[in-house]
Amino acid sequence: MDVETVNASDLAEPTVTAPVTFAPSTDETPRSSVFTEPPAYFVEALRDAERLLKYAAESGIAVDDATRDHVLHARAAITAGWTQETAANLITALTKLAALAKPVTAASLAASSGQTVSTIRGYLRVALCLAILIVPFSVASFVGSAISSAIRSDIATANDLAVKLRAQLGPPQLAAPAGSSSLPPCTLPVVPAASGPGGPLPPGLGENDVITELQQYASTIRSIDARARQLNVLVLGIEKDPCARIRKDPAELHRVFQLPAGLPNLAQAADERTTVYQDVRYFAQTVLDDVSFFYGAITTCILPVLYALLGTCAYLLRSFEQQMSARTFTPSSANSARFLIAAIGGAVVGLFNNFTITQGASIPPLAIAFLVGYAVDVFFAFLEGLLQTFTRNTASPPSQPEAKKT
């Protein structure tokens, strides 16, 4: 029998292969991972947190150590690398600082330190532009109104004197020369004057009284002429002066507007003054109509809007000063809308002639327009109350009468 050769390797125990185990995969990044470039919100939040932390330190607001350290660690993480934990701590610190500093915000602190000059310059420009428009129009309207009132009063006085003198003296005894009706305005025909009053005076009336009335008549005519020329300047001289031809002739100007020396004939002197008065009165009334038209439109339509805008500018400047003191100023686009609302309110105020505050006190529309610009909300509350007044008395539908019980 053959003996087979057995290898030692064939007698060894078989090798058992152990199973391979795989670690479960995950996509989450550990919180301890360090990132090199922080996101944009991280830098902005850090800047806001530092502003609030500095404000708290300046104002004596107590901040806990953890909140302070979170902000400081975030600043160091800008260069050393940030983590999700650093970002979360920064947001938490920012939330706590915002609650401590309220009503001051990071935005108001940034605006208070960097945008004050531009804001003040903007308000000053608006106020200056409004003043350039308001001051000349207001002065011209005030002066025009005062002169117009004086002219109307003088015209009423001169009319009464003209009627009174004609009734006392009657018509002049000397007829005017031929062709005197075609003379230019403010021109008196040369008529030799006779002595005497010109007609019998009414009983109880002396020459002294008539001479006093004549002097007042002539003085009133001169006053109307001077004021009418002043008023004509306010409308840029659009009306032609009827007496412009004799303005540079002192002798003729004196003969036309002054009483003749010695008053040789009272009736003739009165008739000559009436002739001059008719030309002067026509010129004055024409200028009055022009001033009433132009400056009435300015006072009713333009000035209320300008005063409302000026009131808004005053309100914004006052609010800016208060907010800067409290460090709560924040630029807002609502300021531009407030100017627009004030302009609309001023235009609406121009539709009203007067506003009665109490039984015996009232405020002119221009003052109301300024108040509207200063307190727009109050004006619109007034309009809403006015609408409620109109709708409050609306008759409700009548109720059906109850049927009678049988």
Contacts in CASP RR format, 6 or more apart in sequence:
PFRMAT RR
TARGET T0000
AUTHOR 0000-0000-0000
METHOD contacts of the structure
MODEL  1
MDVETVNASDLAEPTVTAPVTFAPSTDETPRSSVFTEPPAYFVEALRDAE
RLLKYAAESGIAVDDATRDHVLHARAAITAGWTQETAANLITALTKLAAL
AKPVTAASLAASSGQTVSTIRGYLRVALCLAILIVPFSVASFVGSAISSA
IRSDIATANDLAVKLRAQLGPPQLAAPAGSSSLPPCTLPVVPAASGPGGP
LPPGLGENDVITELQQYASTIRSIDARARQLNVLVLGIEKDPCARIRKDP
AELHRVFQLPAGLPNLAQAADERTTVYQDVRYFAQTVLDDVSFFYGAITT
CILPVLYALLGTCAYLLRSFEQQMSARTFTPSSANSARFLIAAIGGAVVG
LFNNFTITQGASIPPLAIAFLVGYAVDVFFAFLEGLLQTFTRNTASPPSQ
PEAKKT
29 84 0 8 1.000
31 83 0 8 1.000
31 84 0 8 1.000
31 85 0 8 1.000
32 83 0 8 1.000
32 85 0 8 1.000
33 83 0 8 1.000
33 84 0 8 1.000
34 80 0 8 1.000
34 81 0 8 1.000
34 82 0 8 1.000
34 83 0 8 1.000
35 81 0 8 1.000
35 82 0 8 1.000
35 83 0 8 1.000
36 81 0 8 1.000
38 77 0 8 1.000
38 78 0 8 1.000
38 81 0 8 1.000
38 82 0 8 1.000
38 87 0 8 1.000
39 87 0 8 1.000
42 74 0 8 1.000
42 82 0 8 1.000
42 87 0 8 1.000
42 90 0 8 1.000
43 78 0 8 1.000
45 90 0 8 1.000
45 91 0 8 1.000
45 94 0 8 1.000
46 71 0 8 1.000
46 74 0 8 1.000
46 75 0 8 1.000
46 78 0 8 1.000
46 90 0 8 1.000
47 106 0 8 1.000
48 94 0 8 1.000
48 106 0 8 1.000
48 107 0 8 1.000
49 71 0 8 1.000
49 74 0 8 1.000
49 90 0 8 1.000
49 93 0 8 1.000
49 94 0 8 1.000
49 97 0 8 1.000
49 106 0 8 1.000
50 71 0 8 1.000
50 75 0 8 1.000
51 106 0 8 1.000
51 109 0 8 1.000
51 110 0 8 1.000
52 94 0 8 1.000
52 97 0 8 1.000
52 98 0 8 1.000
52 100 0 8 1.000
52 101 0 8 1.000
52 104 0 8 1.000
52 106 0 8 1.000
52 109 0 8 1.000
53 63 0 8 1.000
53 68 0 8 1.000
53 71 0 8 1.000
53 97 0 8 1.000
55 61 0 8 1.000
55 101 0 8 1.000
55 104 0 8 1.000
55 109 0 8 1.000
55 327 0 8 1.000
56 62 0 8 1.000
56 63 0 8 1.000
56 97 0 8 1.000
56 100 0 8 1.000
56 101 0 8 1.000
57 63 0 8 1.000
59 101 0 8 1.000
61 100 0 8 1.000
61 101 0 8 1.000
63 96 0 8 1.000
63 97 0 8 1.000
63 100 0 8 1.000
64 96 0 8 1.000
66 93 0 8 1.000
67 92 0 8 1.000
67 93 0 8 1.000
67 96 0 8 1.000
67 97 0 8 1.000
68 93 0 8 1.000
70 89 0 8 1.000
70 90 0 8 1.000
70 92 0 8 1.000
70 93 0 8 1.000
71 90 0 8 1.000
71 93 0 8 1.000
71 97 0 8 1.000
73 86 0 8 1.000
73 89 0 8 1.000
74 82 0 8 1.000
74 86 0 8 1.000
74 87 0 8 1.000
74 89 0 8 1.000
74 90 0 8 1.000
74 93 0 8 1.000
77 83 0 8 1.000
77 86 0 8 1.000
98 105 0 8 1.000
98 106 0 8 1.000
103 326 0 8 1.000
103 328 0 8 1.000
104 326 0 8 1.000
104 327 0 8 1.000
104 328 0 8 1.000
105 328 0 8 1.000
105 330 0 8 1.000
107 330 0 8 1.000
108 323 0 8 1.000
108 327 0 8 1.000
108 328 0 8 1.000
108 329 0 8 1.000
108 330 0 8 1.000
109 327 0 8 1.000
111 329 0 8 1.000
111 330 0 8 1.000
111 331 0 8 1.000
112 324 0 8 1.000
112 327 0 8 1.000
112 329 0 8 1.000
115 331 0 8 1.000
116 324 0 8 1.000
116 329 0 8 1.000
119 320 0 8 1.000
119 329 0 8 1.000
119 331 0 8 1.000
120 320 0 8 1.000
123 313 0 8 1.000
123 316 0 8 1.000
123 317 0 8 1.000
123 320 0 8 1.000
126 309 0 8 1.000
126 313 0 8 1.000
126 339 0 8 1.000
127 310 0 8 1.000
127 313 0 8 1.000
127 317 0 8 1.000
130 306 0 8 1.000
130 309 0 8 1.000
130 310 0 8 1.000
130 313 0 8 1.000
131 310 0 8 1.000
133 306 0 8 1.000
134 303 0 8 1.000
134 306 0 8 1.000
134 307 0 8 1.000
134 310 0 8 1.000
137 298 0 8 1.000
137 302 0 8 1.000
137 303 0 8 1.000
137 306 0 8 1.000
138 303 0 8 1.000
138 366 0 8 1.000
140 234 0 8 1.000
140 295 0 8 1.000
141 295 0 8 1.000
141 296 0 8 1.000
141 298 0 8 1.000
141 299 0 8 1.000
141 303 0 8 1.000
143 234 0 8 1.000
144 231 0 8 1.000
144 234 0 8 1.000
144 291 0 8 1.000
144 295 0 8 1.000
145 295 0 8 1.000
147 227 0 8 1.000
147 230 0 8 1.000
147 231 0 8 1.000
147 234 0 8 1.000
148 231 0 8 1.000
148 288 0 8 1.000
148 291 0 8 1.000
148 292 0 8 1.000
150 223 0 8 1.000
150 227 0 8 1.000
151 224 0 8 1.000
151 227 0 8 1.000
151 228 0 8 1.000
151 231 0 8 1.000
151 284 0 8 1.000
151 288 0 8 1.000
152 288 0 8 1.000
154 220 0 8 1.000
154 223 0 8 1.000
154 224 0 8 1.000
154 227 0 8 1.000
155 224 0 8 1.000
155 281 0 8 1.000
155 284 0 8 1.000
155 285 0 8 1.000
157 216 0 8 1.000
157 220 0 8 1.000
158 217 0 8 1.000
158 220 0 8 1.000
158 221 0 8 1.000
158 224 0 8 1.000
158 277 0 8 1.000
158 281 0 8 1.000
161 213 0 8 1.000
161 216 0 8 1.000
161 217 0 8 1.000
161 220 0 8 1.000
162 217 0 8 1.000
162 270 0 8 1.000
162 274 0 8 1.000
162 277 0 8 1.000
164 213 0 8 1.000
165 210 0 8 1.000
165 213 0 8 1.000
165 214 0 8 1.000
165 217 0 8 1.000
165 270 0 8 1.000
165 274 0 8 1.000
166 270 0 8 1.000
166 274 0 8 1.000
168 201 0 8 1.000
168 202 0 8 1.000
168 205 0 8 1.000
168 210 0 8 1.000
168 213 0 8 1.000
169 197 0 8 1.000
169 198 0 8 1.000
169 199 0 8 1.000
169 201 0 8 1.000
169 210 0 8 1.000
169 266 0 8 1.000
169 267 0 8 1.000
169 270 0 8 1.000
170 198 0 8 1.000
170 199 0 8 1.000
170 267 0 8 1.000
171 267 0 8 1.000
171 271 0 8 1.000
172 198 0 8 1.000
172 265 0 8 1.000
172 267 0 8 1.000
172 268 0 8 1.000
172 270 0 8 1.000
172 271 0 8 1.000
173 194 0 8 1.000
173 198 0 8 1.000
173 199 0 8 1.000
173 265 0 8 1.000
173 267 0 8 1.000
173 268 0 8 1.000
174 191 0 8 1.000
174 192 0 8 1.000
174 193 0 8 1.000
174 194 0 8 1.000
174 265 0 8 1.000
174 268 0 8 1.000
176 189 0 8 1.000
176 191 0 8 1.000
177 189 0 8 1.000
177 190 0 8 1.000
177 191 0 8 1.000
179 189 0 8 1.000
180 189 0 8 1.000
183 189 0 8 1.000
184 242 0 8 1.000
184 245 0 8 1.000
185 242 0 8 1.000
185 243 0 8 1.000
185 279 0 8 1.000
186 242 0 8 1.000
186 243 0 8 1.000
186 245 0 8 1.000
186 246 0 8 1.000
186 256 0 8 1.000
186 276 0 8 1.000
186 279 0 8 1.000
186 280 0 8 1.000
187 245 0 8 1.000
187 246 0 8 1.000
187 256 0 8 1.000
188 255 0 8 1.000
188 256 0 8 1.000
188 272 0 8 1.000
188 275 0 8 1.000
188 276 0 8 1.000
191 268 0 8 1.000
193 260 0 8 1.000
193 264 0 8 1.000
193 265 0 8 1.000
193 268 0 8 1.000
193 269 0 8 1.000
194 264 0 8 1.000
194 265 0 8 1.000
194 268 0 8 1.000
195 264 0 8 1.000
195 265 0 8 1.000
196 264 0 8 1.000
196 265 0 8 1.000
196 266 0 8 1.000
197 207 0 8 1.000
197 210 0 8 1.000
197 265 0 8 1.000
197 266 0 8 1.000
197 267 0 8 1.000
198 265 0 8 1.000
198 266 0 8 1.000
198 267 0 8 1.000
198 268 0 8 1.000
199 267 0 8 1.000
201 207 0 8 1.000
201 210 0 8 1.000
207 266 0 8 1.000
210 266 0 8 1.000
211 263 0 8 1.000
211 266 0 8 1.000
214 259 0 8 1.000
214 263 0 8 1.000
214 266 0 8 1.000
214 269 0 8 1.000
214 270 0 8 1.000
214 273 0 8 1.000
215 259 0 8 1.000
217 270 0 8 1.000
217 273 0 8 1.000
217 277 0 8 1.000
218 257 0 8 1.000
218 258 0 8 1.000
218 259 0 8 1.000
218 273 0 8 1.000
221 257 0 8 1.000
221 273 0 8 1.000
221 276 0 8 1.000
221 277 0 8 1.000
221 280 0 8 1.000
222 257 0 8 1.000
224 277 0 8 1.000
224 280 0 8 1.000
224 281 0 8 1.000
224 284 0 8 1.000
225 243 0 8 1.000
225 257 0 8 1.000
225 280 0 8 1.000
225 283 0 8 1.000
225 284 0 8 1.000
227 284 0 8 1.000
228 280 0 8 1.000
228 283 0 8 1.000
228 284 0 8 1.000
228 287 0 8 1.000
229 241 0 8 1.000
231 284 0 8 1.000
231 287 0 8 1.000
231 288 0 8 1.000
231 291 0 8 1.000
232 238 0 8 1.000
232 239 0 8 1.000
232 241 0 8 1.000
232 287 0 8 1.000
234 291 0 8 1.000
234 295 0 8 1.000
235 287 0 8 1.000
235 290 0 8 1.000
235 291 0 8 1.000
235 294 0 8 1.000
238 290 0 8 1.000
239 283 0 8 1.000
239 286 0 8 1.000
239 287 0 8 1.000
239 290 0 8 1.000
241 247 0 8 1.000
241 283 0 8 1.000
242 279 0 8 1.000
242 280 0 8 1.000
242 282 0 8 1.000
242 283 0 8 1.000
243 253 0 8 1.000
243 256 0 8 1.000
243 279 0 8 1.000
243 280 0 8 1.000
243 283 0 8 1.000
246 252 0 8 1.000
246 253 0 8 1.000
246 256 0 8 1.000
247 253 0 8 1.000
256 276 0 8 1.000
257 276 0 8 1.000
259 269 0 8 1.000
259 273 0 8 1.000
260 269 0 8 1.000
260 272 0 8 1.000
263 269 0 8 1.000
299 366 0 8 1.000
300 350 0 8 1.000
300 365 0 8 1.000
301 347 0 8 1.000
301 350 0 8 1.000
303 366 0 8 1.000
303 369 0 8 1.000
304 346 0 8 1.000
304 347 0 8 1.000
304 349 0 8 1.000
304 350 0 8 1.000
304 365 0 8 1.000
304 366 0 8 1.000
304 368 0 8 1.000
304 369 0 8 1.000
305 343 0 8 1.000
305 346 0 8 1.000
305 347 0 8 1.000
305 369 0 8 1.000
307 346 0 8 1.000
307 366 0 8 1.000
307 367 0 8 1.000
307 369 0 8 1.000
307 370 0 8 1.000
307 373 0 8 1.000
308 342 0 8 1.000
308 343 0 8 1.000
308 345 0 8 1.000
308 346 0 8 1.000
308 349 0 8 1.000
308 369 0 8 1.000
308 370 0 8 1.000
308 372 0 8 1.000
308 373 0 8 1.000
309 339 0 8 1.000
309 342 0 8 1.000
309 343 0 8 1.000
309 373 0 8 1.000
310 370 0 8 1.000
310 373 0 8 1.000
311 342 0 8 1.000
311 370 0 8 1.000
311 371 0 8 1.000
311 372 0 8 1.000
311 373 0 8 1.000
311 374 0 8 1.000
312 338 0 8 1.000
312 339 0 8 1.000
312 342 0 8 1.000
312 373 0 8 1.000
312 374 0 8 1.000
312 376 0 8 1.000
314 370 0 8 1.000
314 374 0 8 1.000
315 338 0 8 1.000
315 373 0 8 1.000
315 374 0 8 1.000
315 375 0 8 1.000
316 335 0 8 1.000
316 338 0 8 1.000
320 329 0 8 1.000
323 329 0 8 1.000
323 330 0 8 1.000
338 376 0 8 1.000
341 376 0 8 1.000
342 372 0 8 1.000
342 373 0 8 1.000
342 376 0 8 1.000
345 369 0 8 1.000
345 372 0 8 1.000
345 373 0 8 1.000
345 376 0 8 1.000
345 379 0 8 1.000
346 369 0 8 1.000
346 372 0 8 1.000
346 373 0 8 1.000
348 383 0 8 1.000
349 365 0 8 1.000
349 368 0 8 1.000
349 369 0 8 1.000
349 372 0 8 1.000
349 379 0 8 1.000
350 365 0 8 1.000
350 369 0 8 1.000
352 365 0 8 1.000
352 368 0 8 1.000
353 365 0 8 1.000
354 362 0 8 1.000
354 363 0 8 1.000
354 364 0 8 1.000
354 365 0 8 1.000
355 362 0 8 1.000
355 363 0 8 1.000
355 365 0 8 1.000
355 368 0 8 1.000
356 362 0 8 1.000
357 363 0 8 1.000
363 371 0 8 1.000
371 378 0 8 1.000
371 379 0 8 1.000
372 378 0 8 1.000
372 379 0 8 1.000
373 379 0 8 1.000
END
